[in-house]
Amino acid sequence: MRITMQHGSGVVVTGMACLCAAGDTPAAVLDGLQNGRRGLVAASVLDSRALPYPFFGLDEKYFPGGRKHSAQDTLTLARAVCRSALAEAALPQHLLREAGVVLGTTAGSASHFLEAYAASREDAAGQSTADSASCPCLAPCADRDDYFSANLALEMDVDARGPRLTVTDACTSGADAIGLAMDLITSGQCQCVLCGGADALSLVPHTGFARLMIYSDQPCRPFDRDRKGLNLGEGAAALVLESAEHARRRNANVLGLVLGYGNASDAHHFTAPHPEGRGLASAIRSALRQAGLAAADIAFVNAHGTSTLENDRVEGRLLRTMLPGVPVWASKGGTGHTLGAAGALEAVLTLEALRCGTVPASPGFSSVDPEIGFAPTQSPLPAVLPCALSTSLGFGGGNAALVMGRARP
């Protein structure tokens, strides 16, 4: 393995946590995926008006006081994982005070998500559009969550005085939040950053994906020949990143490394990836270059793998070409597509798989699609090499890639 010790290798993970339908810790999620547990629930649990497409939902116990059907639900999930990650990192208060907070989300960026969307479609007079400036849902008010990361810090009583940033890049938001946190550290702006992503499901994205006709009424089957579409999910994941020197000075327990990050846009279509995956290819190359690695150094890829026809075809072909022979793991068959949380959740699971030395099977897969030409993991595989890649694709043509590394002895 070739590691040139570029600046990416100086960022370490000292705390991490996650929460999704497959489990509420990284180890529990990996165990759930290994054993094929699939926590699909009826959409009516979300809302009586929801179309009949199941989603990977969380138990109501994770929403104390019940769902609010607003960004407050997402904030609740984010708060839970951030507290767990900070507890594992055991960061002293005086060091936490200097930290940054960077979180990715979609619905979390507006507290009145459903109401604002409805008001933008039809005003009280029944017109087709509404002036957002006059909409009370969009006007400044005390409980708005536009500054999601800042509000999280305040609600947790975390006196973090570094940058507080919210990333809303559709389904790459969680991965981009980690990449931005990494950049804050390597540029010297922060020594420690709490980062990740969170999204509780609401009626708007559930209906939107169904209307796009990419939502399956059956359990999703990433990369499978007979896939019919995705299942949405909800969840959150958080990581505490530190410079290696910062972690060494306080004798912190290092869980893993963030070695490389790449981001690129297709600039092709609002909801479809470029047919040749040009943006994703560029993001992967950038992440590998920053990490100082080649394809042969990668133990496995935790793919975006949404189970939609176009995404899986484009991503699968590209991975087969760029990383020939590298095992591909598709975890969304057991977690659902958690939107703004997905990139962070999969980064945590990628690191957990490296730590355990085992790549789980890909839930839902059974038959090779000849247009893709490979099968994702069908049984657990050993992860011998210490580095792995996690990919994310998003509406608007966004693409992100993260290279995660097992902690050195």
GUMARKOL-594397 format. One line per field, with one value per residue: x, y, z of N, C-alpha, C in turn; residue in one letter. Coordinates in steps of 0.1 Angstrom, whole numbers, plus 2048, in hexadecimal, padded with zeros to 3 digits. Layout:
GUMARKOL-594397
n_X	c(X	...)
n_Y	c(Y	...)
n_Z	c(Z	...)
ca_X	c(X	...)
ca_Y	c(Y	...)
ca_Z	c(Z	...)
c_X	c(X	...)
c_Y	c(Y	...)
c_Z	c(Z	...)
type	c(a	...)
//
This chain:
GUMARKOL-594397
n_X	c(809	805	80B	80D	80D	800	7EF	7D5	7D7	7DC	7C5	7B0	798	787	770	750	72F	70F	6ED	6D2	6B9	6C4	6D2	6DF	6F9	71B	725	70D	6FE	70F	70D	6F2	6F0	701	6F1	6DB	6C5	6A8	699	67F	662	63F	634	61F	624	634	624	602	5FA	60D	61B	618	634	64E	665	686	682	686	682	669	673	68A	683	67C	65F	651	64D	654	651	661	67F	688	687	69C	6B0	6AF	6B8	6D2	6DD	6DE	6F1	707	70D	714	72B	73C	73E	74C	764	76E	775	783	773	77F	78D	779	76C	77A	774	766	745	736	71C	708	6E9	6C7	6AA	6AE	6B5	6A1	688	66D	665	652	63B	645	64B	632	626	634	62A	60F	5FA	5E4	5CF	5CD	5DF	5FA	614	627	632	650	65C	648	63D	635	641	65A	665	67C	67F	67E	680	68C	6A1	6B6	6D1	6DE	6F3	6FD	6E7	6E5	6FD	6F6	6DF	6EA	6FA	714	731	73E	755	75F	75C	73A	727	70F	709	6F8	6F6	6E5	6E4	6FF	705	70D	726	734	735	747	75D	761	766	77E	78E	78D	79D	7B6	7BD	7C4	7B2	7A2	7A7	798	779	756	742	72B	70C	6E8	6C6	6A4	687	66F	64E	651	66B	666	64E	658	66D	65D	64C	65F	661	675	674	671	657	65D	676	696	6B0	6CF	6E3	6DA	6CC	6B1	6A8	692	691	697	696	68E	69E	6A5	6BB	6DA	6FD	71C	73D	75B	775	798	7B7	7D5	7EA	7DD	7CD	7E1	7EE	7DB	7D9	7C5	7AE	7B1	79B	79B	7A3	7A0	7A7	7A5	793	77B	769	751	73E	725	717	702	6E7	6C8	6BE	6C9	6E7	706	709	721	72C	73E	742	743	759	76D	76C	774	78E	79A	797	7A7	7BF	7C6	7C8	7DE	7DD	7D7	7C0	7C5	7CB	7B4	79D	781	763	74B	72E	719	701	6E2	6CD	6BD	6B6	6C6	6DB	6E8	6F1	703	715	71E	72A	73F	74E	756	767	77A	784	78D	785	784	771	74E	738	717	704	6EB	6D6	6CF	6CC	6BE	6BA	6C7	6C8	6D4	6E3	6F0	70A	71B	713	71A	736	73D	735	746	75F	75B	758	772	780	777	77F	770	75B	739	71D	709	6EA	6CC	6D5	6D5	6D7	6ED	6EF	6F1	6F8	707	71A	727	727	71D	72A	721	723	733	754	777	788	7A5	7B8	7C1	7B1	794	779	75F	742	72D	70F	6FB	6DC	6DB	6F3	709	727	73A	756	766	784	78A	79E	7AC	7B5	7D7	7EE)
n_Y	c(7F4	816	833	854	866	87F	89E	895	87E	886	889	87D	866	868	864	855	850	841	83E	82D	81A	801	7FF	80D	813	814	7F9	7EA	7F0	7E5	7CA	7C6	7C9	7B4	79E	7A1	7B0	7C4	7E1	7EA	7FF	807	823	831	834	84A	85F	864	86B	862	853	830	824	813	81B	81D	81F	830	825	833	839	847	861	874	87E	87D	880	89E	8A5	8B7	8CA	8C7	8AC	8A2	8AF	8A4	88A	890	89B	886	874	884	88A	870	86B	87F	878	85F	869	877	892	8AD	8C9	8E2	8DF	8D7	8EF	8FD	8F1	8E9	8E6	8D3	8CA	8B5	8B5	8B2	8B6	8C1	8DC	8ED	8F7	8F6	8E3	8D4	8E5	8FC	8F3	8EC	906	913	907	90C	926	937	93F	92C	92E	924	929	938	955	953	965	971	95C	94E	938	939	950	962	954	94A	92F	924	90E	913	917	8FD	8EE	900	903	8E9	8E8	8FB	8EF	8D9	8E3	8E8	8F9	900	913	914	914	911	8FE	8F6	8DE	8DA	8C7	8B6	893	88F	89C	894	887	89C	8AE	8A1	8A2	8BE	8C3	8B6	8C5	8DE	8D6	8CE	8E6	8F5	904	8F9	8E3	8CF	8C0	8BB	8A7	89C	88D	890	886	885	874	884	88D	89B	894	879	877	885	875	85F	869	86E	855	843	834	817	7FF	7E9	7D7	7E6	7DF	7E2	7E6	7CF	7BA	7BA	7D1	7EA	804	81D	81B	833	83F	847	858	85E	868	86D	87B	881	894	899	8AA	896	89C	8AB	898	886	896	897	87D	86D	853	844	83D	83A	846	863	865	86F	885	88C	8A1	8A7	8B5	8A9	8BA	8B5	8AB	8B0	89C	884	870	877	865	857	85A	870	884	876	865	878	882	86A	867	87E	87A	862	86B	87F	86F	861	848	82B	818	7FE	7FE	7FE	7F0	7EB	7F8	80D	811	82B	821	821	811	819	81A	829	835	81F	812	824	82A	810	807	819	815	7FB	7FF	812	808	7EC	7CB	7D2	7CC	7D4	7E3	7E6	7F8	804	7F3	7EA	800	813	831	84B	866	886	87C	866	865	86A	855	83F	843	83F	824	818	81D	80E	7F4	7F1	7F2	7DB	7C8	7BB	7BA	7BE	7AB	7B5	7C0	7B4	7AF	798	790	794	7B2	7B4	7CC	7D9	7C8	7BC	7AD	7BA	7B6	796	785	787	796	795	7B3	7BB	7CE	7EF	805	816	81F	836	83F	85A	867	881	893	8AD	8A8	8A5	896	882	875	862	857	840	835	81A	81B	820	80B)
n_Z	c(800	7F8	809	80A	81E	81C	824	82B	83A	853	862	87B	889	8A7	8B4	8AD	8A2	89A	88D	881	86E	870	887	8A6	8AC	89E	89E	8A3	88C	878	87F	87B	860	858	85F	850	858	852	855	84B	84B	849	835	840	85B	85C	851	84D	834	823	806	7FC	801	810	82A	83A	85A	87A	89C	8B1	8CA	8C6	8C2	8D9	8E9	8D2	8AE	89D	883	875	871	88B	891	883	88F	8A9	8A4	89B	8B2	8C3	8B7	8B6	8D1	8D9	8CA	8D3	8ED	8EB	8E0	8F5	8FA	90A	91A	916	8FF	8ED	8EB	8D8	8C1	8A0	890	878	865	84F	83E	831	834	84C	84A	84B	861	85E	84A	83A	83B	830	816	80D	80D	7FA	7E4	7E2	7E9	801	7F1	7DE	7C9	7B2	7BB	7D5	7E5	7F3	804	812	820	83E	848	83E	847	85C	87C	89F	8A3	88C	879	868	86B	871	87D	88F	8A0	8AA	8B9	8CD	8D9	8E4	8F7	8F1	8F1	8D8	8C7	8AE	889	880	86C	853	83C	81E	806	7F7	7F3	7F8	80E	829	824	819	82E	840	82F	82E	849	84C	83B	849	85E	852	847	85C	869	87D	899	8A1	897	898	885	86B	862	85F	85C	861	854	840	833	81B	80C	80A	7FA	7E4	7D9	7D3	7BF	7AB	7A2	7AA	7C0	7D2	7D8	7E5	7F9	7F4	7DC	7D8	7BB	7B0	796	794	7A1	7AD	7B6	7D0	7F4	80C	829	84C	862	874	877	887	88A	89C	892	893	891	88C	89D	8B1	8BD	8C6	8D9	8EE	8F4	8E8	8DF	8C0	8A6	88B	86A	855	835	81B	805	7ED	7D6	7BD	7A1	78B	779	768	76A	77B	78C	784	781	76F	750	74D	766	76C	77F	797	792	792	7AC	7BA	7B1	7BB	7D7	7DA	7D1	7E4	7FB	7F3	7E7	7D3	7BE	7C3	7DE	7ED	802	801	7F2	7FF	7F1	7E2	7D8	7D3	7CA	7B5	792	780	791	79C	785	779	78E	795	77D	77B	792	78E	779	782	79A	797	7A1	7BC	7D9	7DB	7F1	7FA	80E	811	80E	827	837	82A	816	824	81E	825	83A	830	824	83B	84C	83E	83C	857	85A	848	854	86B	861	857	86F	87B	869	856	83A	836	828	80C	811	802	7E8	7CC	7B1	795	782	760	753	765	76F	785	7A6	7C5	7E7	7F2	807	828	826	82B	836	82E	825	831	82A	81D	806	804	7F3	7E7	7D7	7CA	7C5	7AC	7A2	7B3	7C1	7D7	7E8	800	810	828	844	857	879	881	893)
ca_X	c(800	80D	805	817	80C	7FC	7E8	7C9	7DA	7DD	7B8	7AC	78B	788	763	746	722	705	6E0	6CA	6B0	6CB	6D8	6E2	708	721	726	700	6FB	716	707	6E5	6F3	706	6E7	6D0	6B9	6A4	68F	675	655	635	635	615	62A	63A	619	5F6	5F9	618	619	61B	641	654	672	68D	67F	68B	678	665	67B	695	67D	675	654	64A	653	650	64F	668	68E	68B	689	6AA	6B9	6AF	6C1	6E0	6E1	6E1	6FE	713	710	71B	738	744	741	757	771	773	77B	781	76B	787	791	76D	769	781	770	75C	73A	731	712	701	6DB	6BF	69E	6B2	6B9	695	680	65F	668	646	633	64C	64A	624	623	63A	623	601	5F7	5D7	5C6	5CD	5E8	604	620	626	63E	657	660	63C	639	639	64A	668	66A	685	679	687	683	691	6AD	6BE	6DF	6DB	6FE	6FD	6DC	6E9	706	6EF	6D6	6F3	702	722	737	748	756	765	752	72E	723	705	70B	6EC	6F9	6DC	6E8	70D	708	714	734	73A	737	753	768	763	76C	78B	794	78F	7A8	7C2	7C1	7C8	7A7	79D	7AE	78D	76C	74B	73C	723	6FF	6DB	6B9	698	67F	662	645	656	674	65F	645	660	673	653	648	669	660	681	672	66C	64D	663	684	69F	6BA	6D9	6EB	6D3	6C6	6A2	6A5	687	692	69D	68E	694	6A1	6A8	6C6	6E5	70A	725	74B	764	782	7A2	7C5	7DC	7F2	7D4	7C9	7EC	7F1	7D2	7D9	7B8	7AD	7AE	793	79D	7A9	79A	7B3	7A3	785	779	75B	750	731	723	712	6FC	6D8	6C4	6BC	6D0	6F5	70B	709	72E	731	74A	745	747	767	776	76C	77B	79C	79F	799	7B2	7CC	7C8	7CC	7EA	7DA	7D2	7B5	7C9	7CC	7A7	798	774	75C	73D	728	70C	6F7	6D4	6C3	6B6	6BB	6D1	6E6	6F0	6F8	70E	71F	723	733	74B	756	75C	772	785	789	78A	788	781	763	745	72E	70B	6FE	6DE	6CC	6CC	6CB	6B6	6C1	6C5	6C9	6DF	6EB	6F5	719	721	710	722	744	73E	734	752	76A	758	75C	781	785	773	786	766	751	72D	716	700	6DC	6C3	6DA	6D5	6DA	6F5	6E9	6FC	6FC	711	725	72E	71E	722	72D	716	726	73E	761	782	78D	7B3	7BF	7BC	7AA	788	774	750	73E	71F	70A	6F0	6D5	6E2	700	714	72E	744	75D	76F	78D	78C	7A9	7AD	7BF	7E4	7F1)
ca_Y	c(800	823	83E	85F	86E	88C	8A4	88E	873	88C	88B	871	865	865	860	854	84A	841	83A	82B	80F	7F4	7FE	81A	815	80E	7EA	7E4	7F1	7DB	7BD	7C5	7C7	7A7	795	7A3	7B7	7CF	7E7	7F2	802	80D	832	837	838	857	868	85D	86F	85D	849	823	820	811	822	818	829	82E	824	83F	83C	851	86E	876	888	87B	887	8AC	8A7	8C3	8C9	8C4	89E	8A0	8B5	89A	87F	895	89D	878	86E	88D	888	863	86C	887	870	856	871	87C	89F	8B6	8D5	8ED	8DC	8D8	8FD	902	8E8	8ED	8DE	8D3	8BF	8B4	8B2	8B8	8BC	8C8	8EA	8F6	8F1	8F4	8DE	8D0	8F1	905	8ED	8EE	914	917	901	911	930	936	941	921	930	919	92C	941	95E	94E	970	974	950	94E	92C	93C	95C	960	953	945	920	920	906	915	915	8F0	8EA	90A	900	8DD	8EB	902	8E6	8CF	8EB	8E6	906	8FF	920	914	915	909	8FE	8EC	8DA	8D5	8C3	8AB	887	88E	8A6	88E	885	8A9	8B3	89B	8A7	8CC	8C3	8B2	8D1	8E7	8D2	8CE	8F4	8FB	90D	8F2	8D7	8C5	8C3	8B2	8A8	890	890	88B	888	87D	874	88C	88A	8A1	88C	86C	879	889	869	856	870	86C	847	83C	82F	809	7FB	7DC	7D9	7EA	7D5	7EA	7E0	7C2	7BA	7BC	7DC	7F3	811	81E	81E	83D	83B	852	855	868	863	878	878	88B	894	8A1	8A8	88B	8A2	8AF	88B	881	89E	893	86E	868	846	847	833	839	852	868	866	876	889	892	8A5	8AD	8B6	8A5	8C5	8AD	8A9	8B4	890	878	871	876	857	852	85C	878	88B	86C	861	883	882	85F	869	888	874	859	873	886	865	85B	83A	826	80F	7F1	7FF	800	7E3	7EA	805	80E	819	832	815	824	807	81F	814	831	837	813	80F	82D	828	803	806	821	80E	7EF	803	819	800	7DE	7C1	7D6	7C9	7DF	7E0	7EF	7F7	80A	7E8	7E7	80C	81C	83D	855	874	88E	875	85A	865	869	848	835	845	839	816	815	81C	803	7E8	7F0	7EE	7CD	7C0	7B4	7C1	7B6	7A8	7C0	7BC	7B5	7AB	78A	78D	79E	7B9	7B3	7D9	7DE	7BE	7B6	7AB	7BF	7AB	78D	77F	78F	794	79B	7C0	7BA	7DB	7F8	811	813	82B	838	849	860	86E	889	89B	8B8	8A4	8A4	889	883	869	862	84C	83E	82C	813	822	81A	807)
ca_Z	c(800	7F7	810	809	82A	81A	830	82F	844	860	868	881	88F	8B5	8B8	8A3	8A6	88F	891	876	870	872	894	8AC	8AE	892	89F	8A1	87E	870	883	875	851	856	861	846	85D	849	85D	844	851	840	835	848	868	85A	84F	847	826	81B	7FB	802	7FF	81D	82D	845	864	887	8A6	8B7	8D6	8C3	8C1	8E6	8E8	8C5	8A2	89B	875	871	873	899	892	87E	89A	8B3	8A0	89B	8BF	8C9	8B3	8BA	8DF	8DB	8C4	8DC	8F9	8E8	8DE	903	8F7	915	917	911	8F1	8E5	8E9	8CC	8B5	896	88E	86A	863	843	83F	827	83B	858	848	84C	86B	85A	83C	834	83A	826	809	809	80B	7ED	7D9	7E1	7F4	806	7E7	7D5	7BE	7B1	7C1	7E0	7E7	7FF	80D	81A	826	84C	84A	839	84D	868	889	8AA	8A2	87F	87A	85C	86F	878	885	89B	8A9	8B0	8C4	8D7	8E0	8EB	900	8ED	8EF	8CD	8C1	8A0	87F	881	85E	84F	82E	817	7F8	7F5	7F9	7FB	819	834	820	817	83C	844	827	832	856	849	835	854	866	84B	844	869	86F	889	89D	8A3	891	89A	878	868	85A	865	855	864	848	840	828	80E	804	807	7EF	7D9	7D3	7CD	7B3	7A1	79D	7AD	7CD	7D1	7E2	7EB	7FE	7EA	7D8	7D1	7B0	7AB	789	795	7AA	7A8	7BB	7DD	800	814	837	854	86C	876	87A	88B	88C	8A1	88B	899	88B	893	8A8	8BC	8C3	8CD	8E5	8F9	8F5	8E4	8D8	8B2	8A1	87D	863	849	82D	80F	802	7E0	7D3	7AF	79C	77D	771	75D	76B	789	795	77F	780	761	74C	74F	773	76B	78C	7A1	78F	796	7BB	7BF	7AE	7C4	7E4	7DA	7D0	7F1	804	7EE	7E5	7C6	7BF	7C9	7EC	7F3	807	7FC	7F0	804	7E6	7E4	7D5	7D8	7C5	7AA	785	77B	79A	79E	779	777	799	794	772	77E	79C	787	770	789	7A5	793	7AB	7CA	7DD	7DD	7FC	7F9	81B	812	80F	834	83E	822	812	82F	819	82A	843	82A	823	848	851	837	840	864	858	841	85E	874	85A	857	87D	87E	85F	84F	832	836	81C	807	813	7F7	7DB	7C9	7A3	78E	776	755	74F	76F	76D	791	7B1	7D2	7F1	7F5	815	82E	821	834	832	832	824	83C	825	815	7FF	805	7E9	7E8	7CC	7CF	7BB	7A8	79C	7BD	7C3	7E1	7EB	80C	813	836	847	864	881	882	8A1)
c_X	c(809	805	810	816	809	7F3	7DB	7CB	7DC	7D0	7B3	79E	78C	77B	759	73A	719	6F8	6D8	6C1	6B7	6D2	6DB	6F0	70E	722	718	6FB	702	711	6FA	6E7	6F8	6FB	6DA	6C4	6B5	698	685	668	64C	636	62A	61A	630	62F	60E	5F4	603	614	61E	629	649	661	679	68C	685	680	675	66D	686	690	675	66A	64D	650	64C	64D	655	677	691	68D	697	6B4	6BA	6B8	6D0	6E5	6E5	6EE	70A	717	718	729	741	748	74D	764	776	77A	779	77A	773	78C	784	769	76F	77C	766	750	735	728	70B	6F3	6D4	6B3	6A2	6B5	6AD	68C	672	65F	65B	63D	638	64A	63B	620	629	633	615	5FE	5E9	5CC	5C5	5D6	5F3	611	61E	633	645	65A	654	637	63E	642	658	66D	673	67C	682	68A	687	69E	6B5	6CC	6DF	6E7	6FF	6F3	6DF	6F3	700	6E7	6DE	6FB	711	728	742	749	75D	759	746	727	719	707	6FE	6EF	6F2	6E3	6F7	710	710	723	73B	73D	744	75F	76B	76A	77B	793	797	79B	7B6	7C7	7C5	7BE	7A1	7A6	7A4	780	762	743	733	717	6F3	6D0	6AE	68F	673	65A	64A	65F	66E	656	64D	666	669	64E	652	66A	66D	680	66B	661	651	671	68E	6AA	6C5	6E1	6E5	6CD	6B7	69F	69A	687	697	692	695	696	6A3	6B3	6CF	6F2	713	733	752	771	78B	7AF	7CC	7E4	7E9	7D0	7D4	7EF	7E8	7D1	7CC	7B9	7A8	7A7	796	7A2	7A0	7A5	7B2	795	785	76B	75B	742	730	71F	70A	6EC	6D4	6C3	6C3	6DF	6FA	70C	716	734	73D	74D	749	755	771	777	775	78A	7A2	7A1	7A5	7BF	7CF	7CE	7DA	7E9	7D6	7C7	7B8	7CB	7BF	7A1	78A	76E	74E	736	71C	700	6E9	6CA	6BB	6BD	6C8	6DD	6EF	6F7	704	719	726	72E	740	754	75D	768	77E	78B	787	78E	786	773	75B	73A	723	703	6F0	6D3	6C8	6C9	6C1	6BF	6BE	6C8	6D6	6E8	6F3	704	720	71F	719	731	746	73E	741	75E	767	75B	76B	786	782	77A	77D	75D	744	727	70D	6F2	6D4	6C8	6D9	6D9	6E2	6EE	6F4	700	706	71D	72D	723	725	724	720	718	731	74C	76B	786	79C	7BA	7B9	7B4	79E	782	765	74C	72F	71C	6FE	6E9	6DC	6F0	70C	71A	738	74A	766	777	78F	797	7A8	7B8	7CC	7E7	7F9)
c_Y	c(80C	82E	849	868	87D	891	89C	884	879	88E	87E	872	861	861	85F	84D	84A	83C	839	81E	802	7F4	80C	81C	810	7FF	7E4	7E5	7E6	7CD	7BB	7C3	7B9	79C	797	7A9	7C3	7D5	7F0	7F3	808	81D	838	83B	846	862	861	860	869	853	83B	81D	81F	819	81B	822	826	82D	831	843	846	85F	871	881	887	883	895	8AF	8B4	8C0	8C5	8B5	89B	8A4	8AB	88F	884	897	890	873	877	88B	87B	864	874	880	866	85D	876	889	8A8	8C3	8E0	8EB	8DC	8E6	903	8FA	8EF	8E3	8DE	8C7	8C0	8B0	8B7	8BE	8C4	8D7	8F3	8EF	8EE	8EE	8DB	8DD	8FA	900	8EF	8FC	918	911	908	91A	92E	937	936	923	925	91C	936	949	959	959	973	967	94F	942	92F	948	959	95E	94B	937	91B	918	907	913	908	8ED	8F4	906	8F3	8E0	8F2	8F8	8DC	8D6	8E9	8F4	905	90D	920	916	90C	909	8F3	8EA	8D4	8D2	8B6	89E	885	897	8A0	88C	892	8B0	8AE	8A0	8B6	8CC	8BF	8BE	8DC	8E3	8D3	8DC	8FB	904	906	8E7	8CB	8C9	8B8	8B3	89B	895	88A	88F	87F	87F	87D	888	88F	898	87E	86D	87D	87E	860	85C	86F	85E	840	835	821	806	7ED	7E0	7DC	7DF	7DC	7E1	7D3	7C4	7BE	7C8	7E5	801	811	81D	829	838	848	84E	860	861	86F	873	884	88A	89D	8A0	89D	890	8A6	8A3	885	888	89A	884	868	85A	848	83B	830	846	856	86C	86F	87A	88F	896	8AB	8AC	8B0	8B0	8BF	8AE	8AC	8A7	884	87A	871	868	850	854	865	87F	881	867	86C	884	876	861	873	882	86A	861	87A	87B	85F	84C	837	81C	802	7F2	7FF	7F2	7E1	7F8	803	817	820	828	818	819	80D	81A	81C	832	82A	80F	817	82B	81B	801	80D	81A	802	7F3	80A	811	7F1	7D4	7C5	7D3	7D5	7DB	7EB	7EE	7FC	7FF	7E5	7F4	815	828	848	863	87B	887	86A	85A	864	85B	83E	837	83E	829	811	813	811	7F6	7E6	7EC	7E0	7C3	7B7	7BD	7B9	7B3	7B4	7BB	7BE	7B0	79C	787	798	7A5	7BA	7C1	7DF	7D5	7BA	7B5	7B2	7B3	7A3	785	787	78B	79B	7A9	7C0	7C7	7E5	804	80D	820	82B	843	84E	868	875	890	8A8	8B5	8A4	896	88B	875	86B	856	84B	834	826	81A	81A	816	812)
c_Z	c(800	7FE	810	814	826	825	834	83A	852	867	86E	887	89D	8BB	8AD	8A8	89A	895	884	878	874	87F	899	8B0	8A1	893	89D	893	875	873	87C	866	84F	857	859	84C	855	850	856	84B	847	841	83D	856	867	859	849	839	81D	811	801	7FE	80C	81E	839	851	871	891	8AC	8C3	8D3	8C1	8CE	8E4	8DA	8BA	8A1	88C	870	873	881	89A	88D	889	8A5	8B0	8A0	8A9	8C6	8C4	8B6	8C8	8E1	8D5	8CD	8E8	8F7	8E6	8EB	901	903	911	911	903	8E8	8E2	8DC	8BF	8AC	896	87F	868	856	845	833	82E	847	857	849	856	867	84C	835	831	830	818	804	806	7FE	7E1	7D7	7EC	7F8	7FC	7DC	7C9	7BE	7B8	7CC	7E1	7F4	809	817	822	835	850	847	840	859	875	893	8A8	895	881	86E	85F	878	881	891	8A5	8B1	8BC	8D0	8DF	8E8	8F6	8FD	8E9	8E4	8C6	8B4	896	882	873	85B	840	828	809	7F4	7FB	7FB	808	824	830	81F	824	841	83C	82B	840	854	844	840	85D	85F	847	850	86F	87C	88C	89F	89D	894	88C	876	860	861	85C	85B	857	84A	834	81B	806	801	7FB	7E2	7D2	7CD	7C0	7A8	79C	79F	7BB	7CC	7DC	7E8	7F1	7F3	7E8	7D1	7C7	7AB	79E	78A	79F	7A4	7AD	7CA	7E8	808	822	83F	85E	86D	879	87D	88D	893	89A	892	890	893	89F	8B4	8C4	8CB	8DA	8F1	8FB	8F2	8DE	8CA	8AC	892	877	858	840	821	80D	7F4	7DD	7C5	7AA	78E	774	765	75E	779	792	790	77E	771	75D	74D	75D	774	779	797	79F	794	7A5	7C0	7BC	7B8	7D2	7E5	7D9	7DD	7FB	800	7EC	7D7	7C8	7C6	7D8	7F4	7F6	801	7F9	7F7	7FB	7EA	7E2	7DA	7D4	7BA	79D	781	784	79A	791	777	781	797	789	775	788	796	77F	778	794	7A2	79E	7B9	7CE	7DF	7E7	7FA	805	81C	812	81D	83C	837	81F	81C	82B	81E	834	83D	829	830	84E	84B	839	84E	862	851	84B	867	86E	859	864	880	874	857	847	832	828	818	808	806	7EA	7D9	7BB	79C	783	76C	751	759	76E	779	79C	7BD	7DC	7F4	802	81B	828	82A	82E	836	831	82D	837	81C	810	802	7FB	7EB	7DC	7D0	7C3	7B8	7A2	7A6	7BF	7CE	7E4	7F7	80D	822	839	855	86C	882	891	8A8)
type	c(m	r	i	t	m	q	h	g	s	g	v	v	v	t	g	m	a	c	l	c	a	a	g	d	t	p	a	a	v	l	d	g	l	q	n	g	r	r	g	l	v	a	a	s	v	l	d	s	r	a	l	p	y	p	f	f	g	l	d	e	k	y	f	p	g	g	r	k	h	s	a	q	d	t	l	t	l	a	r	a	v	c	r	s	a	l	a	e	a	a	l	p	q	h	l	l	r	e	a	g	v	v	l	g	t	t	a	g	s	a	s	h	f	l	e	a	y	a	a	s	r	e	d	a	a	g	q	s	t	a	d	s	a	s	c	p	c	l	a	p	c	a	d	r	d	d	y	f	s	a	n	l	a	l	e	m	d	v	d	a	r	g	p	r	l	t	v	t	d	a	c	t	s	g	a	d	a	i	g	l	a	m	d	l	i	t	s	g	q	c	q	c	v	l	c	g	g	a	d	a	l	s	l	v	p	h	t	g	f	a	r	l	m	i	y	s	d	q	p	c	r	p	f	d	r	d	r	k	g	l	n	l	g	e	g	a	a	a	l	v	l	e	s	a	e	h	a	r	r	r	n	a	n	v	l	g	l	v	l	g	y	g	n	a	s	d	a	h	h	f	t	a	p	h	p	e	g	r	g	l	a	s	a	i	r	s	a	l	r	q	a	g	l	a	a	a	d	i	a	f	v	n	a	h	g	t	s	t	l	e	n	d	r	v	e	g	r	l	l	r	t	m	l	p	g	v	p	v	w	a	s	k	g	g	t	g	h	t	l	g	a	a	g	a	l	e	a	v	l	t	l	e	a	l	r	c	g	t	v	p	a	s	p	g	f	s	s	v	d	p	e	i	g	f	a	p	t	q	s	p	l	p	a	v	l	p	c	a	l	s	t	s	l	g	f	g	g	g	n	a	a	l	v	m	g	r	a	r	p)
//
